[in-house]
């Protein structure tokens, strides 16, 4: 049976009153980055996230880093295609250099 929001709120209030709000929780160690100003949640279709993941993997970076770089690049160079072209050329040069190393 699924509990209603009101039922969950009552249970939580009762736990707080009894001093048991931390009961059953697992402590974790975390680090808060000093310059982390905000976290933004976004939705992607399955196709979009698959494309983003494969693009990030091709560059050898994490998905979050790929998205951050793409967004910041677009923001810095709004209306310009040059950064995209330069990045594609850089990626092709990197691939060619890896191919030459394997020879």
MIVORO-409461 format. One record per atom (N, C-alpha, C): residue number from 1; chain; x, y, z. Coordinates in nm, 3 decimals, decimal comma, padded with zeros to 5 digits, m for minus. Example, Ala and Ser with C-alpha at 12.3 -4.5 7.8 and 13.67 -1.06 7.14 Angstrom:
2
+-----+-----+---------+---------+---------+
| seq | mol |       u |       v |       w |
+-----+-----+---------+---------+---------+
|   1 |   A |  01,319 | m00,569 |  00,780 |
|   1 |   A |  01,230 | m00,450 |  00,780 |
|   1 |   A |  01,320 | m00,330 |  00,780 |
|   2 |   A |  01,285 | m00,225 |  00,708 |
|   2 |   A |  01,367 | m00,106 |  00,714 |
|   2 |   A |  01,290 |  00,003 |  00,787 |
+-----+-----+---------+---------+---------+
! end
This chain:
103
+-----+-----+---------+---------+---------+
| seq | mol |       u |       v |       w |
+-----+-----+---------+---------+---------+
|   1 |   A |  00,083 | m00,117 |  00,000 |
|   1 |   A |  00,000 |  00,000 |  00,000 |
|   1 |   A |  00,088 |  00,124 |  00,000 |
|   2 |   A |  00,060 |  00,218 | m00,086 |
|   2 |   A |  00,134 |  00,343 | m00,094 |
|   2 |   A |  00,078 |  00,443 |  00,007 |
|   3 |   A |  00,166 |  00,504 |  00,081 |
|   3 |   A |  00,123 |  00,603 |  00,181 |
|   3 |   A |  00,101 |  00,738 |  00,116 |
|   4 |   A |  00,008 |  00,812 |  00,172 |
|   4 |   A | m00,017 |  00,947 |  00,122 |
|   4 |   A |  00,091 |  01,041 |  00,174 |
|   5 |   A |  00,098 |  01,156 |  00,114 |
|   5 |   A |  00,193 |  01,258 |  00,159 |
|   5 |   A |  00,165 |  01,295 |  00,305 |
|   6 |   A |  00,040 |  01,306 |  00,339 |
|   6 |   A |  00,003 |  01,342 |  00,477 |
|   6 |   A |  00,047 |  01,235 |  00,576 |
|   7 |   A |  00,030 |  01,108 |  00,538 |
|   7 |   A |  00,072 |  00,999 |  00,626 |
|   7 |   A |  00,224 |  01,001 |  00,645 |
|   8 |   A |  00,296 |  01,021 |  00,538 |
|   8 |   A |  00,442 |  01,027 |  00,547 |
|   8 |   A |  00,486 |  01,145 |  00,633 |
|   9 |   A |  00,420 |  01,260 |  00,615 |
|   9 |   A |  00,453 |  01,379 |  00,694 |
|   9 |   A |  00,427 |  01,354 |  00,842 |
|  10 |   A |  00,316 |  01,290 |  00,874 |
|  10 |   A |  00,284 |  01,258 |  01,015 |
|  10 |   A |  00,390 |  01,166 |  01,075 |
|  11 |   A |  00,428 |  01,062 |  00,998 |
|  11 |   A |  00,531 |  00,969 |  01,047 |
|  11 |   A |  00,662 |  01,043 |  01,074 |
|  12 |   A |  00,698 |  01,130 |  00,982 |
|  12 |   A |  00,823 |  01,205 |  00,998 |
|  12 |   A |  00,816 |  01,297 |  01,120 |
|  13 |   A |  00,705 |  01,366 |  01,136 |
|  13 |   A |  00,686 |  01,453 |  01,252 |
|  13 |   A |  00,697 |  01,373 |  01,382 |
|  14 |   A |  00,638 |  01,254 |  01,385 |
|  14 |   A |  00,645 |  01,168 |  01,504 |
|  14 |   A |  00,789 |  01,127 |  01,533 |
|  15 |   A |  00,865 |  01,094 |  01,428 |
|  15 |   A |  01,006 |  01,056 |  01,447 |
|  15 |   A |  01,086 |  01,172 |  01,504 |
|  16 |   A |  01,060 |  01,292 |  01,454 |
|  16 |   A |  01,132 |  01,411 |  01,503 |
|  16 |   A |  01,100 |  01,434 |  01,650 |
|  17 |   A |  00,972 |  01,427 |  01,683 |
|  17 |   A |  00,930 |  01,447 |  01,823 |
|  17 |   A |  00,994 |  01,346 |  01,916 |
|  18 |   A |  01,011 |  01,222 |  01,867 |
|  18 |   A |  01,069 |  01,116 |  01,950 |
|  18 |   A |  01,222 |  01,116 |  01,943 |
|  19 |   A |  01,281 |  01,206 |  01,862 |
|  19 |   A |  01,426 |  01,212 |  01,851 |
|  19 |   A |  01,484 |  01,097 |  01,770 |
|  20 |   A |  01,405 |  01,039 |  01,678 |
|  20 |   A |  01,449 |  00,923 |  01,599 |
|  20 |   A |  01,461 |  00,955 |  01,450 |
|  21 |   A |  01,477 |  01,083 |  01,413 |
|  21 |   A |  01,478 |  01,117 |  01,271 |
|  21 |   A |  01,595 |  01,060 |  01,194 |
|  22 |   A |  01,703 |  01,026 |  01,263 |
|  22 |   A |  01,819 |  00,967 |  01,195 |
|  22 |   A |  01,820 |  00,816 |  01,198 |
|  23 |   A |  01,720 |  00,757 |  01,259 |
|  23 |   A |  01,713 |  00,612 |  01,275 |
|  23 |   A |  01,705 |  00,541 |  01,139 |
|  24 |   A |  01,789 |  00,443 |  01,121 |
|  24 |   A |  01,788 |  00,364 |  00,998 |
|  24 |   A |  01,863 |  00,426 |  00,882 |
|  25 |   A |  01,917 |  00,544 |  00,901 |
|  25 |   A |  01,992 |  00,608 |  00,794 |
|  25 |   A |  02,138 |  00,564 |  00,798 |
|  26 |   A |  02,202 |  00,564 |  00,685 |
|  26 |   A |  02,343 |  00,526 |  00,676 |
|  26 |   A |  02,426 |  00,653 |  00,659 |
|  27 |   A |  02,519 |  00,677 |  00,753 |
|  27 |   A |  02,602 |  00,797 |  00,739 |
|  27 |   A |  02,697 |  00,783 |  00,620 |
|  28 |   A |  02,715 |  00,891 |  00,549 |
|  28 |   A |  02,809 |  00,893 |  00,437 |
|  28 |   A |  02,900 |  01,013 |  00,451 |
|  29 |   A |  03,021 |  00,999 |  00,403 |
|  29 |   A |  03,115 |  01,110 |  00,404 |
|  29 |   A |  03,105 |  01,179 |  00,269 |
|  30 |   A |  03,095 |  01,308 |  00,272 |
|  30 |   A |  03,086 |  01,383 |  00,149 |
|  30 |   A |  03,172 |  01,507 |  00,155 |
|  31 |   A |  03,206 |  01,555 |  00,039 |
|  31 |   A |  03,285 |  01,677 |  00,029 |
|  31 |   A |  03,203 |  01,778 | m00,051 |
|  32 |   A |  03,191 |  01,895 |  00,004 |
|  32 |   A |  03,121 |  02,001 | m00,066 |
|  32 |   A |  03,227 |  02,088 | m00,134 |
|  33 |   A |  03,218 |  02,094 | m00,264 |
|  33 |   A |  03,313 |  02,171 | m00,341 |
|  33 |   A |  03,294 |  02,319 | m00,311 |
|  34 |   A |  03,402 |  02,388 | m00,284 |
|  34 |   A |  03,396 |  02,528 | m00,243 |
|  34 |   A |  03,331 |  02,619 | m00,347 |
|  35 |   A |  03,354 |  02,591 | m00,474 |
|  35 |   A |  03,301 |  02,681 | m00,577 |
|  35 |   A |  03,179 |  02,625 | m00,650 |
|  36 |   A |  03,114 |  02,525 | m00,593 |
|  36 |   A |  02,993 |  02,470 | m00,656 |
|  36 |   A |  02,875 |  02,560 | m00,622 |
|  37 |   A |  02,838 |  02,642 | m00,719 |
|  37 |   A |  02,732 |  02,740 | m00,695 |
|  37 |   A |  02,593 |  02,681 | m00,709 |
|  38 |   A |  02,573 |  02,595 | m00,806 |
|  38 |   A |  02,441 |  02,537 | m00,824 |
|  38 |   A |  02,448 |  02,407 | m00,903 |
|  39 |   A |  02,345 |  02,329 | m00,886 |
|  39 |   A |  02,329 |  02,204 | m00,960 |
|  39 |   A |  02,200 |  02,219 | m01,039 |
|  40 |   A |  02,205 |  02,185 | m01,166 |
|  40 |   A |  02,090 |  02,204 | m01,252 |
|  40 |   A |  02,046 |  02,068 | m01,306 |
|  41 |   A |  01,921 |  02,038 | m01,291 |
|  41 |   A |  01,866 |  01,912 | m01,338 |
|  41 |   A |  01,806 |  01,931 | m01,478 |
|  42 |   A |  01,835 |  01,836 | m01,567 |
|  42 |   A |  01,785 |  01,845 | m01,705 |
|  42 |   A |  01,729 |  01,710 | m01,747 |
|  43 |   A |  01,635 |  01,714 | m01,840 |
|  43 |   A |  01,579 |  01,591 | m01,898 |
|  43 |   A |  01,632 |  01,572 | m02,039 |
|  44 |   A |  01,667 |  01,448 | m02,068 |
|  44 |   A |  01,709 |  01,411 | m02,203 |
|  44 |   A |  01,630 |  01,289 | m02,247 |
|  45 |   A |  01,600 |  01,280 | m02,374 |
|  45 |   A |  01,538 |  01,159 | m02,426 |
|  45 |   A |  01,642 |  01,047 | m02,424 |
|  46 |   A |  01,598 |  00,925 | m02,442 |
|  46 |   A |  01,694 |  00,813 | m02,446 |
|  46 |   A |  01,794 |  00,831 | m02,560 |
|  47 |   A |  01,744 |  00,879 | m02,672 |
|  47 |   A |  01,833 |  00,899 | m02,787 |
|  47 |   A |  01,935 |  01,009 | m02,758 |
|  48 |   A |  01,889 |  01,117 | m02,696 |
|  48 |   A |  01,980 |  01,229 | m02,666 |
|  48 |   A |  02,088 |  01,185 | m02,568 |
|  49 |   A |  02,048 |  01,115 | m02,461 |
|  49 |   A |  02,147 |  01,075 | m02,360 |
|  49 |   A |  02,244 |  00,972 | m02,418 |
|  50 |   A |  02,195 |  00,886 | m02,507 |
|  50 |   A |  02,285 |  00,789 | m02,572 |
|  50 |   A |  02,389 |  00,861 | m02,657 |
|  51 |   A |  02,345 |  00,962 | m02,730 |
|  51 |   A |  02,438 |  01,041 | m02,812 |
|  51 |   A |  02,540 |  01,113 | m02,724 |
|  52 |   A |  02,492 |  01,174 | m02,616 |
|  52 |   A |  02,582 |  01,245 | m02,526 |
|  52 |   A |  02,684 |  01,150 | m02,463 |
|  53 |   A |  02,636 |  01,034 | m02,418 |
|  53 |   A |  02,728 |  00,936 | m02,356 |
|  53 |   A |  02,834 |  00,888 | m02,454 |
|  54 |   A |  02,791 |  00,856 | m02,575 |
|  54 |   A |  02,890 |  00,807 | m02,672 |
|  54 |   A |  02,989 |  00,916 | m02,711 |
|  55 |   A |  02,942 |  01,039 | m02,719 |
|  55 |   A |  03,032 |  01,151 | m02,751 |
|  55 |   A |  03,132 |  01,174 | m02,638 |
|  56 |   A |  03,084 |  01,168 | m02,515 |
|  56 |   A |  03,175 |  01,184 | m02,400 |
|  56 |   A |  03,277 |  01,071 | m02,396 |
|  57 |   A |  03,231 |  00,949 | m02,419 |
|  57 |   A |  03,321 |  00,833 | m02,418 |
|  57 |   A |  03,426 |  00,845 | m02,528 |
|  58 |   A |  03,384 |  00,892 | m02,644 |
|  58 |   A |  03,478 |  00,909 | m02,756 |
|  58 |   A |  03,588 |  01,008 | m02,722 |
|  59 |   A |  03,555 |  01,106 | m02,639 |
|  59 |   A |  03,655 |  01,205 | m02,597 |
|  59 |   A |  03,729 |  01,163 | m02,472 |
|  60 |   A |  03,684 |  01,052 | m02,411 |
|  60 |   A |  03,751 |  01,002 | m02,291 |
|  60 |   A |  03,724 |  01,085 | m02,167 |
|  61 |   A |  03,605 |  01,145 | m02,160 |
|  61 |   A |  03,571 |  01,226 | m02,044 |
|  61 |   A |  03,435 |  01,182 | m01,988 |
|  62 |   A |  03,406 |  01,226 | m01,866 |
|  62 |   A |  03,280 |  01,193 | m01,803 |
|  62 |   A |  03,167 |  01,269 | m01,872 |
|  63 |   A |  03,047 |  01,211 | m01,864 |
|  63 |   A |  02,930 |  01,273 | m01,924 |
|  63 |   A |  02,906 |  01,414 | m01,871 |
|  64 |   A |  02,916 |  01,431 | m01,740 |
|  64 |   A |  02,894 |  01,564 | m01,682 |
|  64 |   A |  02,994 |  01,665 | m01,733 |
|  65 |   A |  03,118 |  01,622 | m01,749 |
|  65 |   A |  03,222 |  01,712 | m01,802 |
|  65 |   A |  03,193 |  01,748 | m01,947 |
|  66 |   A |  03,147 |  01,650 | m02,025 |
|  66 |   A |  03,114 |  01,675 | m02,165 |
|  66 |   A |  03,002 |  01,778 | m02,177 |
|  67 |   A |  02,896 |  01,759 | m02,097 |
|  67 |   A |  02,782 |  01,851 | m02,102 |
|  67 |   A |  02,826 |  01,991 | m02,059 |
|  68 |   A |  02,901 |  01,998 | m01,949 |
|  68 |   A |  02,948 |  02,128 | m01,899 |
|  68 |   A |  03,032 |  02,200 | m02,004 |
|  69 |   A |  03,126 |  02,129 | m02,066 |
|  69 |   A |  03,211 |  02,190 | m02,168 |
|  69 |   A |  03,130 |  02,239 | m02,288 |
|  70 |   A |  03,034 |  02,158 | m02,331 |
|  70 |   A |  02,954 |  02,195 | m02,447 |
|  70 |   A |  02,870 |  02,318 | m02,419 |
|  71 |   A |  02,810 |  02,321 | m02,301 |
|  71 |   A |  02,726 |  02,436 | m02,265 |
|  71 |   A |  02,810 |  02,562 | m02,250 |
|  72 |   A |  02,922 |  02,552 | m02,181 |
|  72 |   A |  03,007 |  02,669 | m02,161 |
|  72 |   A |  03,066 |  02,717 | m02,294 |
|  73 |   A |  03,102 |  02,624 | m02,380 |
|  73 |   A |  03,154 |  02,660 | m02,512 |
|  73 |   A |  03,048 |  02,735 | m02,591 |
|  74 |   A |  02,924 |  02,685 | m02,589 |
|  74 |   A |  02,815 |  02,751 | m02,660 |
|  74 |   A |  02,788 |  02,889 | m02,601 |
|  75 |   A |  02,792 |  02,901 | m02,469 |
|  75 |   A |  02,765 |  03,030 | m02,405 |
|  75 |   A |  02,874 |  03,132 | m02,437 |
|  76 |   A |  02,998 |  03,088 | m02,440 |
|  76 |   A |  03,110 |  03,180 | m02,468 |
|  76 |   A |  03,111 |  03,226 | m02,612 |
|  77 |   A |  03,064 |  03,140 | m02,700 |
|  77 |   A |  03,075 |  03,169 | m02,844 |
|  77 |   A |  02,938 |  03,168 | m02,910 |
|  78 |   A |  02,843 |  03,230 | m02,846 |
|  78 |   A |  02,706 |  03,231 | m02,898 |
|  78 |   A |  02,704 |  03,286 | m03,041 |
|  79 |   A |  02,641 |  03,210 | m03,129 |
|  79 |   A |  02,629 |  03,253 | m03,267 |
|  79 |   A |  02,748 |  03,219 | m03,354 |
|  80 |   A |  02,850 |  03,156 | m03,297 |
|  80 |   A |  02,970 |  03,123 | m03,372 |
|  80 |   A |  02,983 |  02,972 | m03,387 |
|  81 |   A |  03,014 |  02,926 | m03,508 |
|  81 |   A |  03,035 |  02,783 | m03,529 |
|  81 |   A |  03,182 |  02,747 | m03,515 |
|  82 |   A |  03,269 |  02,846 | m03,507 |
|  82 |   A |  03,412 |  02,820 | m03,504 |
|  82 |   A |  03,455 |  02,724 | m03,393 |
|  83 |   A |  03,410 |  02,742 | m03,267 |
|  83 |   A |  03,454 |  02,650 | m03,162 |
|  83 |   A |  03,418 |  02,506 | m03,191 |
|  84 |   A |  03,301 |  02,483 | m03,251 |
|  84 |   A |  03,260 |  02,347 | m03,284 |
|  84 |   A |  03,351 |  02,288 | m03,390 |
|  85 |   A |  03,382 |  02,366 | m03,490 |
|  85 |   A |  03,470 |  02,320 | m03,598 |
|  85 |   A |  03,609 |  02,292 | m03,543 |
|  86 |   A |  03,660 |  02,383 | m03,463 |
|  86 |   A |  03,794 |  02,366 | m03,404 |
|  86 |   A |  03,797 |  02,240 | m03,319 |
|  87 |   A |  03,695 |  02,219 | m03,238 |
|  87 |   A |  03,691 |  02,100 | m03,152 |
|  87 |   A |  03,687 |  01,972 | m03,237 |
|  88 |   A |  03,611 |  01,972 | m03,345 |
|  88 |   A |  03,605 |  01,854 | m03,431 |
|  88 |   A |  03,741 |  01,826 | m03,494 |
|  89 |   A |  03,809 |  01,931 | m03,538 |
|  89 |   A |  03,941 |  01,914 | m03,597 |
|  89 |   A |  04,038 |  01,860 | m03,492 |
|  90 |   A |  04,030 |  01,914 | m03,369 |
|  90 |   A |  04,117 |  01,866 | m03,262 |
|  90 |   A |  04,093 |  01,717 | m03,235 |
|  91 |   A |  03,967 |  01,676 | m03,234 |
|  91 |   A |  03,935 |  01,536 | m03,209 |
|  91 |   A |  03,988 |  01,448 | m03,322 |
|  92 |   A |  03,975 |  01,494 | m03,446 |
|  92 |   A |  04,026 |  01,417 | m03,559 |
|  92 |   A |  04,177 |  01,405 | m03,553 |
|  93 |   A |  04,245 |  01,513 | m03,516 |
|  93 |   A |  04,391 |  01,509 | m03,503 |
|  93 |   A |  04,430 |  01,410 | m03,394 |
|  94 |   A |  04,358 |  01,411 | m03,284 |
|  94 |   A |  04,386 |  01,317 | m03,175 |
|  94 |   A |  04,369 |  01,172 | m03,222 |
|  95 |   A |  04,261 |  01,146 | m03,296 |
|  95 |   A |  04,238 |  01,011 | m03,348 |
|  95 |   A |  04,347 |  00,969 | m03,445 |
|  96 |   A |  04,387 |  01,061 | m03,531 |
|  96 |   A |  04,494 |  01,030 | m03,627 |
|  96 |   A |  04,626 |  01,003 | m03,555 |
|  97 |   A |  04,656 |  01,082 | m03,453 |
|  97 |   A |  04,780 |  01,061 | m03,377 |
|  97 |   A |  04,779 |  00,925 | m03,308 |
|  98 |   A |  04,665 |  00,884 | m03,256 |
|  98 |   A |  04,656 |  00,752 | m03,193 |
|  98 |   A |  04,674 |  00,641 | m03,295 |
|  99 |   A |  04,619 |  00,660 | m03,414 |
|  99 |   A |  04,633 |  00,562 | m03,520 |
|  99 |   A |  04,779 |  00,549 | m03,563 |
| 100 |   A |  04,848 |  00,663 | m03,576 |
| 100 |   A |  04,989 |  00,662 | m03,613 |
| 100 |   A |  05,073 |  00,593 | m03,506 |
| 101 |   A |  05,042 |  00,617 | m03,380 |
| 101 |   A |  05,117 |  00,552 | m03,271 |
| 101 |   A |  05,105 |  00,399 | m03,277 |
| 102 |   A |  04,988 |  00,352 | m03,322 |
| 102 |   A |  04,965 |  00,207 | m03,328 |
| 102 |   A |  05,039 |  00,140 | m03,443 |
| 103 |   A |  05,081 |  00,219 | m03,543 |
| 103 |   A |  05,149 |  00,162 | m03,661 |
| 103 |   A |  05,287 |  00,115 | m03,632 |
+-----+-----+---------+---------+---------+
! end
